[in-house]
């Protein structure tokens, strides 16, 4: 099975993902292609902030 190399938004190497997940990230503009061979994508930083305290309060 092929694996796609994934870079974090600051360029660090992350765990590889499968091609379907890479296509999903690219389609949703959450990643961009940086190298064609080997196919490598880089995650795009998002401005969404998730407050863990608010999530915890909702579960109570």
C-alpha positions as CSV (number, residue, x, y, z in Angstrom):
1,X,0.0,0.0,0.0
2,X,1.3,3.5,-0.9
3,X,1.8,6.0,1.8
4,X,1.8,9.8,1.3
5,X,4.4,11.8,3.2
6,X,3.0,14.6,5.4
7,X,4.7,17.7,6.6
8,X,3.4,19.9,9.4
9,X,2.7,23.5,8.7
10,X,6.2,24.5,10.0
11,X,7.9,21.8,7.9
12,X,8.4,19.0,10.4
13,X,7.8,15.4,9.2
14,X,4.6,13.8,10.5
15,X,3.3,10.3,10.2
16,X,2.4,9.3,6.6
17,X,-1.2,9.0,5.6
18,X,-3.0,6.9,3.0
19,X,-3.8,8.4,-0.5
20,X,-7.6,8.8,0.3
21,X,-6.9,11.0,3.3
22,X,-4.4,13.1,1.4
23,X,-6.9,13.7,-1.4
24,X,-9.5,14.7,1.2
25,X,-7.0,17.2,2.8
26,X,-6.1,18.6,-0.6
27,X,-9.7,18.9,-1.7
28,X,-10.7,20.7,1.5
29,X,-7.7,23.2,1.2
30,X,-6.3,21.8,4.5
31,X,-3.0,20.8,2.7
32,X,-0.9,21.7,-0.3
33,X,1.3,19.6,-2.5
34,X,5.0,20.4,-2.0
35,X,6.9,17.5,-3.8
36,X,5.7,15.3,-6.7
37,X,8.1,12.4,-6.2
38,X,7.8,11.1,-3.5
39,X,4.4,12.7,-3.3
40,X,4.4,14.9,-0.2
41,X,1.8,17.2,1.2
42,X,2.2,20.0,3.7
43,X,-0.6,20.9,6.1
44,X,-1.9,24.5,6.0
45,X,-2.3,26.1,9.4
46,X,-5.9,26.9,10.4
47,X,-7.1,29.7,12.5
48,X,-9.7,27.6,14.4
49,X,-9.2,27.6,18.1
50,X,-10.8,24.8,20.1
51,X,-11.1,25.6,23.8
52,X,-10.7,22.3,25.7
53,X,-12.5,23.8,28.7
54,X,-15.6,24.6,26.7
55,X,-15.7,21.1,25.3
56,X,-15.3,19.6,28.8
57,X,-18.2,21.8,30.1
58,X,-20.5,20.7,27.3
59,X,-19.9,17.1,28.2
60,X,-21.0,17.6,31.8
